[in-house]
Amino acid sequence: MGLERQRDGVVTLNPDEEVQERLRLIFAKFTALGSARAVRTSLAREQLRIPSRPVRGPAPHDTVWNPPRRSTIRRMLHNPAYAGAYAYGQRVVDPARQQPGRRRSGVVPMPLEQWAVCLQDVYPAYITWDTYLANRARLQANRNWSGQGGPGVPREGKALLQGIAICGRCGRRMQLRYSGPQGDFPVYRCGLEAQDYGGAQCQEVRAPGVDQAVAALVLEALVPERIALALEALGQLEREMDALAHQWQLRLERARYEAQRAQRQYNAAEPEHRLVARTLESQWEAALRAVESTERDYETWTRDNRAHITAQEQQEILSIGEDLPRVWHAETTTNADRKHLLRLVVQEVIVDQKRFRGKVWLQINWQTGASSEHEIIRHAVSYREHSEGERVLYDVRSAVSAPKYLVLAWQMGVAQYQREWPATRPSAVGRRRLYDCRCRAGRWREQGHRSYLARTGTNEGMAAWTLHGMAHRPHSGSD
């Protein structure tokens, strides 16, 4: 749609300025937003349509403005002609996949390296070839199917490392699942080996602790760049407003042109030919109503989205940029926004919780090409898995009472999800017995039973029955 072949065979940009600017806006929005769906949503919100030129229908080869569709935007981003290249062989027919009676079946897309012909700098371009390759790579990365292996588009889930967490055991991209009573507790899981080949699961890592550590490291890394980020955000906002205002100006210009054209056609008609005159008059009136509607919409947009930012607003944006943690934790910042910001500086995070006991090992691969290694204490379900299990057991065994035992367990991170843990709770009793962590009262009682057994010669079974009330000495009612 953006190119036009002249009678002498020379290919030029579409002479319609609005068509050119709309296509450039689509490419710019994809660079900023990162997905075809986000571009479609933005265009629909701004009431901007996409030009097309049908080869069939009542008006072939005329410019038609259609509502934005994701499939249309994806085709534009995949089309090398917008980068000034002539290509042939982007798709081939696989006879094994053809279906009888369906002419277009069996069509298989080919990788760029296997195209039959690809000649660059043949046509005038809307984007550079490097930008085209980056767009293709981004579209491929957005396909988060298991067969594609891309990180996918950042979504609204709680897990910050969605799509960029890599298993440190096998190197595969980790899956994300939600567990817990409400199904809202994120867990990074590497289970492709077990799922595909019936092997053992590599690991499962709870997401909250890892996400908090990575977020803190990212915010710390961005400290020197906060002012530059604020200035860049300010300039980006100004450029977006100017581009949208220009789109509205082009829409107004087109609507006024259509009204003037309808007026000229009406004036050129013979007054005696009433049938033609009435039809042209109705077309002129419809064009004038379209102009009025477009002007009202433009006034509404201008009122809601001022094209120029005041000095006070500029200062507010700069102050927000200086306090990036406040923006990160703000309620108005969505999880998708945080993931977008994270991916600007982080390429992937390699996670391994089995390398060290009681710790999660992280390797952050930054977008600059550098990498850094970190360790965080993880939640341990037993003392054996705790990073300082021996010391914890010694401290707990030395506790003089069950409450102190619970305080120690809480401080060591072993029982951080046990909000209430009375000494009589079965799980608490079993855990104390498992690790020989009886409280003082239990030890005294046990020592008393042992001395009693030694004095009376009673066996262990009878002592247990007596202790739990299943066997007792008969007594009179007067006792």
Buried (B, 14 or more C-beta within 10 A) or exposed (E): BBBBEEEEEEBEBBEBEBBBBBBBBBBBBBBBBBBBBBBBBBBEEBBBBBBBBBEEEEEEEEBEBEEBBBEBBBEBBBBBBBBBBBBEEBEEEEEEEBEEEEEEEBEEEEEEEEBEEBEBEBBBBBBEBEBBEBBBEBBEBBEBEEEEEBBBBBBEBBBBBBBBBBBBBEEBBBBBBBEEEEEEBBBBBBBBBEEEEEEEEBBBBBBBBBBEBBBBBBBEBBEEEBEEBBBEBBEEBBEBBEBBBBBBEBBBEBBBEBBEEBBEBBEEBEEEEEEBBEBBBEBBEEBBEBBEEBBEBBEEBEEEEEEEBEEEEBEEBBEBBBEBBEBBEEEEEEBBBBBBBBBEBBBBBBBBBEEEBBBBBBBBBBEEEEEEEBBBBBBBEEBEBBBBBEEBBEBBBEBEEBEBBBBBBBEBBBBEEBEEBEBEEEEBBEBBEEBEBBBEEBEEEEEEBEEEBEEEEEEEEEBEEBEEEEEEEEEEEEE
